[in-house]
């Protein structure tokens, strides 16, 4: 049975850019910046990215995320796809599937990992807990 191993926690501030109605649904981009903390490094690392959101006909959001953790040689890039289910309090509940890419020797093992993220977002802030899927 696969298990989840905690990788990091991301806390970020979101901006919003409404692009409008598209054939797939209402398109909204959410650029974000924040920090990531993990047992795999000391202190906080900067996080920056874009969440390309499509609001579906059922009111939930399809997610397409492109982001980086760290900077310079310690940068880890990741892409995620997922869904965010709107709660009664209009808070977001994102669930994402993640793949990583890095040229950093110390974190190169991430190039072979798949992760999942679960989070909570409201009032322009989001917190994501990212886990690695272990066989």
LUMVOMAR-521095 format. One line per field, with one value per residue: residue number from 1; residue in one letter; x negated, y negated, z of N, C-alpha, C in turn. Coordinates in steps of 0.05 Angstrom, whole numbers, plus 5000, padded with zeros to 4 digits. Layout:
BEGIN
num	c(NUM / ...) .
residu	c(a / ...) .
neast	c(X / ...) .
nnorth	c(Y / ...) .
nup	c(Z / ...) .
caeast	c(X / ...) .
canorth	c(Y / ...) .
caup	c(Z / ...) .
ceast	c(X / ...) .
cnorth	c(Y / ...) .
cup	c(Z / ...) .
This chain:
BEGIN
num	c(1 / 2 / 3 / 4 / 5 / 6 / 7 / 8 / 9 / 10 / 11 / 12 / 13 / 14 / 15 / 16 / 17 / 18 / 19 / 20 / 21 / 22 / 23 / 24 / 25 / 26 / 27 / 28 / 29 / 30 / 31 / 32 / 33 / 34 / 35 / 36 / 37 / 38 / 39 / 40 / 41 / 42 / 43 / 44 / 45 / 46 / 47 / 48 / 49 / 50 / 51 / 52 / 53 / 54 / 55 / 56 / 57 / 58 / 59 / 60 / 61 / 62 / 63 / 64 / 65 / 66 / 67 / 68 / 69 / 70 / 71 / 72 / 73 / 74 / 75 / 76 / 77 / 78 / 79 / 80 / 81 / 82 / 83 / 84 / 85 / 86 / 87 / 88 / 89 / 90 / 91 / 92 / 93 / 94 / 95 / 96 / 97 / 98 / 99 / 100 / 101 / 102 / 103 / 104 / 105 / 106 / 107 / 108 / 109 / 110 / 111 / 112 / 113 / 114 / 115 / 116 / 117 / 118 / 119 / 120 / 121 / 122 / 123 / 124 / 125 / 126 / 127 / 128 / 129 / 130 / 131 / 132 / 133 / 134 / 135) .
residu	c(x / x / x / x / x / x / x / x / x / x / x / x / x / x / x / x / x / x / x / x / x / x / x / x / x / x / x / x / x / x / x / x / x / x / x / x / x / x / x / x / x / x / x / x / x / x / x / x / x / x / x / x / x / x / x / x / x / x / x / x / x / x / x / x / x / x / x / x / x / x / x / x / x / x / x / x / x / x / x / x / x / x / x / x / x / x / x / x / x / x / x / x / x / x / x / x / x / x / x / x / x / x / x / x / x / x / x / x / x / x / x / x / x / x / x / x / x / x / x / x / x / x / x / x / x / x / x / x / x / x / x / x / x / x / x) .
neast	c(4983 / 4985 / 4955 / 4954 / 4904 / 4885 / 4864 / 4858 / 4884 / 4922 / 4934 / 4970 / 4984 / 5037 / 5051 / 5100 / 5121 / 5169 / 5187 / 5231 / 5289 / 5280 / 5278 / 5274 / 5291 / 5295 / 5237 / 5184 / 5125 / 5078 / 5026 / 4974 / 4936 / 4891 / 4868 / 4832 / 4825 / 4786 / 4763 / 4721 / 4687 / 4655 / 4689 / 4731 / 4752 / 4759 / 4820 / 4851 / 4900 / 4951 / 5019 / 5061 / 5125 / 5187 / 5254 / 5301 / 5363 / 5391 / 5378 / 5332 / 5259 / 5212 / 5143 / 5079 / 5016 / 4954 / 4892 / 4837 / 4792 / 4746 / 4682 / 4634 / 4581 / 4607 / 4658 / 4721 / 4764 / 4834 / 4892 / 4963 / 5026 / 5095 / 5154 / 5198 / 5243 / 5298 / 5317 / 5371 / 5360 / 5336 / 5282 / 5223 / 5206 / 5156 / 5131 / 5077 / 5035 / 4967 / 4905 / 4834 / 4774 / 4705 / 4639 / 4605 / 4556 / 4562 / 4617 / 4633 / 4657 / 4710 / 4727 / 4745 / 4791 / 4862 / 4912 / 4965 / 5012 / 5047 / 5092 / 5113 / 5147 / 5161 / 5185 / 5143 / 5098 / 5059 / 5047 / 5008 / 4997 / 4947 / 4936 / 4896 / 4906 / 4898 / 4878) .
nnorth	c(5023 / 4957 / 4899 / 4834 / 4785 / 4729 / 4672 / 4614 / 4550 / 4500 / 4431 / 4379 / 4316 / 4296 / 4264 / 4238 / 4246 / 4235 / 4267 / 4278 / 4307 / 4370 / 4423 / 4469 / 4452 / 4402 / 4365 / 4353 / 4325 / 4337 / 4308 / 4323 / 4314 / 4333 / 4372 / 4433 / 4486 / 4540 / 4604 / 4619 / 4578 / 4520 / 4467 / 4419 / 4422 / 4384 / 4381 / 4380 / 4370 / 4389 / 4401 / 4427 / 4422 / 4453 / 4441 / 4488 / 4514 / 4537 / 4505 / 4514 / 4511 / 4522 / 4536 / 4513 / 4511 / 4477 / 4470 / 4448 / 4469 / 4442 / 4411 / 4390 / 4437 / 4473 / 4481 / 4512 / 4533 / 4541 / 4573 / 4576 / 4608 / 4606 / 4601 / 4555 / 4552 / 4513 / 4490 / 4481 / 4433 / 4404 / 4414 / 4442 / 4509 / 4539 / 4596 / 4630 / 4660 / 4672 / 4660 / 4656 / 4617 / 4608 / 4582 / 4584 / 4616 / 4636 / 4640 / 4672 / 4722 / 4711 / 4708 / 4757 / 4765 / 4765 / 4722 / 4703 / 4652 / 4619 / 4570 / 4505 / 4447 / 4377 / 4310 / 4287 / 4316 / 4376 / 4442 / 4499 / 4567 / 4609 / 4673 / 4732 / 4788 / 4853 / 4919) .
nup	c(5000 / 4981 / 5012 / 5043 / 5047 / 5083 / 5049 / 5044 / 5068 / 5040 / 5043 / 5018 / 4985 / 4944 / 4882 / 4836 / 4770 / 4725 / 4667 / 4637 / 4604 / 4574 / 4524 / 4556 / 4605 / 4658 / 4660 / 4704 / 4727 / 4779 / 4804 / 4850 / 4911 / 4962 / 5018 / 5031 / 5076 / 5102 / 5124 / 5094 / 5084 / 5114 / 5147 / 5112 / 5043 / 4984 / 4946 / 4884 / 4833 / 4784 / 4782 / 4737 / 4729 / 4715 / 4720 / 4728 / 4700 / 4742 / 4784 / 4812 / 4811 / 4759 / 4762 / 4741 / 4754 / 4756 / 4783 / 4827 / 4878 / 4921 / 4902 / 4853 / 4848 / 4880 / 4863 / 4855 / 4808 / 4796 / 4770 / 4772 / 4772 / 4783 / 4825 / 4855 / 4906 / 4922 / 4985 / 5034 / 5060 / 5021 / 5016 / 4987 / 4970 / 4951 / 4915 / 4891 / 4840 / 4833 / 4797 / 4797 / 4781 / 4778 / 4776 / 4818 / 4855 / 4908 / 4913 / 4872 / 4873 / 4874 / 4822 / 4807 / 4835 / 4853 / 4874 / 4920 / 4937 / 4989 / 5008 / 5035 / 5022 / 5028 / 5028 / 4997 / 5012 / 5016 / 5039 / 5030 / 5040 / 5020 / 4998 / 4986 / 4945 / 4966 / 4951) .
caeast	c(5000 / 4969 / 4957 / 4947 / 4883 / 4886 / 4841 / 4856 / 4908 / 4920 / 4952 / 4966 / 5004 / 5047 / 5064 / 5120 / 5124 / 5192 / 5184 / 5258 / 5301 / 5266 / 5295 / 5273 / 5302 / 5284 / 5208 / 5173 / 5097 / 5071 / 4998 / 4970 / 4909 / 4891 / 4846 / 4834 / 4809 / 4784 / 4741 / 4700 / 4669 / 4657 / 4703 / 4751 / 4743 / 4780 / 4837 / 4865 / 4911 / 4976 / 5040 / 5079 / 5150 / 5212 / 5277 / 5317 / 5392 / 5401 / 5369 / 5305 / 5237 / 5190 / 5118 / 5055 / 4997 / 4926 / 4880 / 4810 / 4784 / 4717 / 4671 / 4608 / 4575 / 4624 / 4685 / 4736 / 4788 / 4855 / 4918 / 4984 / 5053 / 5113 / 5180 / 5204 / 5271 / 5306 / 5331 / 5393 / 5349 / 5322 / 5254 / 5214 / 5195 / 5141 / 5119 / 5060 / 5016 / 4943 / 4879 / 4812 / 4751 / 4684 / 4611 / 4590 / 4547 / 4573 / 4645 / 4638 / 4674 / 4738 / 4733 / 4757 / 4813 / 4888 / 4923 / 4992 / 5014 / 5074 / 5090 / 5135 / 5142 / 5183 / 5177 / 5117 / 5076 / 5062 / 5028 / 5008 / 4979 / 4939 / 4926 / 4885 / 4919 / 4878 / 4890) .
canorth	c(5000 / 4932 / 4881 / 4806 / 4774 / 4700 / 4659 / 4586 / 4534 / 4474 / 4410 / 4358 / 4295 / 4297 / 4242 / 4249 / 4233 / 4248 / 4265 / 4279 / 4332 / 4385 / 4446 / 4488 / 4441 / 4376 / 4367 / 4334 / 4331 / 4330 / 4307 / 4325 / 4313 / 4340 / 4387 / 4462 / 4497 / 4569 / 4617 / 4624 / 4555 / 4502 / 4442 / 4416 / 4417 / 4369 / 4395 / 4362 / 4385 / 4381 / 4421 / 4421 / 4434 / 4452 / 4447 / 4507 / 4510 / 4545 / 4485 / 4521 / 4500 / 4539 / 4523 / 4519 / 4495 / 4477 / 4455 / 4455 / 4466 / 4436 / 4392 / 4396 / 4465 / 4489 / 4479 / 4535 / 4526 / 4561 / 4569 / 4591 / 4607 / 4614 / 4589 / 4541 / 4553 / 4490 / 4496 / 4463 / 4407 / 4394 / 4420 / 4462 / 4534 / 4551 / 4622 / 4629 / 4681 / 4655 / 4671 / 4637 / 4616 / 4591 / 4588 / 4583 / 4643 / 4644 / 4646 / 4685 / 4744 / 4702 / 4712 / 4783 / 4767 / 4754 / 4713 / 4693 / 4630 / 4614 / 4543 / 4488 / 4419 / 4358 / 4282 / 4282 / 4332 / 4405 / 4460 / 4525 / 4587 / 4625 / 4700 / 4749 / 4815 / 4874 / 4946) .
caup	c(5000 / 4981 / 5035 / 5038 / 5064 / 5082 / 5037 / 5052 / 5071 / 5025 / 5051 / 4997 / 4980 / 4917 / 4868 / 4818 / 4744 / 4711 / 4638 / 4625 / 4595 / 4552 / 4517 / 4577 / 4630 / 4666 / 4665 / 4723 / 4735 / 4806 / 4810 / 4879 / 4922 / 4991 / 5028 / 5035 / 5098 / 5099 / 5138 / 5074 / 5083 / 5137 / 5143 / 5091 / 5016 / 4970 / 4927 / 4865 / 4811 / 4772 / 4781 / 4715 / 4739 / 4699 / 4736 / 4713 / 4701 / 4768 / 4804 / 4822 / 4794 / 4749 / 4769 / 4726 / 4769 / 4748 / 4805 / 4836 / 4906 / 4923 / 4882 / 4842 / 4844 / 4897 / 4853 / 4847 / 4793 / 4797 / 4757 / 4786 / 4761 / 4804 / 4827 / 4880 / 4912 / 4938 / 5010 / 5040 / 5068 / 4997 / 5017 / 4968 / 4981 / 4929 / 4915 / 4867 / 4833 / 4827 / 4789 / 4803 / 4763 / 4789 / 4770 / 4843 / 4862 / 4934 / 4911 / 4846 / 4878 / 4869 / 4794 / 4805 / 4854 / 4847 / 4899 / 4922 / 4956 / 4999 / 5020 / 5043 / 5014 / 5033 / 5031 / 4983 / 5024 / 5012 / 5052 / 5018 / 5050 / 4997 / 5006 / 4965 / 4945 / 4970 / 4946) .
ceast	c(4982 / 4975 / 4949 / 4925 / 4883 / 4860 / 4837 / 4884 / 4903 / 4942 / 4948 / 4990 / 5011 / 5057 / 5084 / 5122 / 5146 / 5188 / 5211 / 5266 / 5286 / 5284 / 5296 / 5286 / 5289 / 5255 / 5198 / 5144 / 5092 / 5041 / 4995 / 4941 / 4911 / 4866 / 4852 / 4815 / 4809 / 4762 / 4718 / 4681 / 4674 / 4672 / 4724 / 4738 / 4766 / 4795 / 4850 / 4876 / 4937 / 4995 / 5060 / 5105 / 5172 / 5235 / 5296 / 5347 / 5404 / 5392 / 5343 / 5284 / 5218 / 5164 / 5096 / 5034 / 4969 / 4911 / 4851 / 4809 / 4754 / 4708 / 4643 / 4604 / 4593 / 4653 / 4696 / 4761 / 4809 / 4879 / 4938 / 5010 / 5072 / 5140 / 5183 / 5234 / 5278 / 5323 / 5354 / 5383 / 5333 / 5292 / 5248 / 5203 / 5180 / 5130 / 5103 / 5042 / 4991 / 4920 / 4859 / 4790 / 4730 / 4657 / 4593 / 4582 / 4559 / 4602 / 4653 / 4656 / 4704 / 4746 / 4747 / 4782 / 4839 / 4900 / 4953 / 4993 / 5044 / 5072 / 5116 / 5128 / 5166 / 5170 / 5149 / 5093 / 5081 / 5040 / 5031 / 4988 / 4973 / 4926 / 4915 / 4899 / 4897 / 4891 / 4890) .
cnorth	c(4975 / 4916 / 4853 / 4798 / 4743 / 4689 / 4630 / 4574 / 4507 / 4456 / 4387 / 4339 / 4297 / 4270 / 4254 / 4232 / 4248 / 4244 / 4267 / 4307 / 4344 / 4408 / 4467 / 4478 / 4414 / 4380 / 4345 / 4343 / 4320 / 4330 / 4308 / 4323 / 4320 / 4354 / 4417 / 4469 / 4527 / 4579 / 4622 / 4600 / 4538 / 4477 / 4443 / 4412 / 4403 / 4387 / 4374 / 4379 / 4373 / 4405 / 4412 / 4436 / 4431 / 4460 / 4463 / 4501 / 4519 / 4527 / 4491 / 4511 / 4522 / 4523 / 4532 / 4500 / 4499 / 4459 / 4464 / 4452 / 4462 / 4416 / 4400 / 4426 / 4484 / 4489 / 4507 / 4525 / 4548 / 4553 / 4586 / 4588 / 4616 / 4600 / 4576 / 4540 / 4530 / 4500 / 4476 / 4435 / 4394 / 4397 / 4442 / 4486 / 4549 / 4578 / 4624 / 4653 / 4666 / 4672 / 4648 / 4639 / 4598 / 4601 / 4588 / 4611 / 4653 / 4652 / 4661 / 4710 / 4737 / 4706 / 4738 / 4787 / 4756 / 4746 / 4707 / 4670 / 4627 / 4587 / 4530 / 4460 / 4402 / 4330 / 4276 / 4296 / 4361 / 4420 / 4487 / 4543 / 4606 / 4651 / 4714 / 4776 / 4836 / 4901 / 4962) .
cup	c(5000 / 5005 / 5026 / 5058 / 5061 / 5069 / 5046 / 5056 / 5057 / 5036 / 5031 / 4997 / 4950 / 4907 / 4849 / 4792 / 4728 / 4681 / 4624 / 4616 / 4572 / 4545 / 4539 / 4603 / 4635 / 4673 / 4683 / 4729 / 4763 / 4809 / 4841 / 4886 / 4952 / 4999 / 5031 / 5058 / 5095 / 5118 / 5120 / 5071 / 5109 / 5129 / 5122 / 5064 / 5002 / 4950 / 4910 / 4842 / 4801 / 4773 / 4759 / 4722 / 4718 / 4717 / 4719 / 4716 / 4727 / 4791 / 4816 / 4802 / 4786 / 4752 / 4750 / 4737 / 4758 / 4769 / 4810 / 4866 / 4906 / 4902 / 4875 / 4839 / 4861 / 4888 / 4846 / 4832 / 4796 / 4781 / 4771 / 4770 / 4783 / 4803 / 4854 / 4884 / 4930 / 4962 / 5014 / 5047 / 5045 / 4998 / 4997 / 4982 / 4959 / 4935 / 4889 / 4865 / 4822 / 4817 / 4792 / 4782 / 4776 / 4778 / 4794 / 4851 / 4888 / 4933 / 4886 / 4849 / 4872 / 4840 / 4789 / 4823 / 4842 / 4874 / 4897 / 4942 / 4964 / 5013 / 5027 / 5035 / 5019 / 5036 / 5020 / 4995 / 5019 / 5028 / 5039 / 5033 / 5027 / 5008 / 4981 / 4968 / 4946 / 4966 / 4972) .
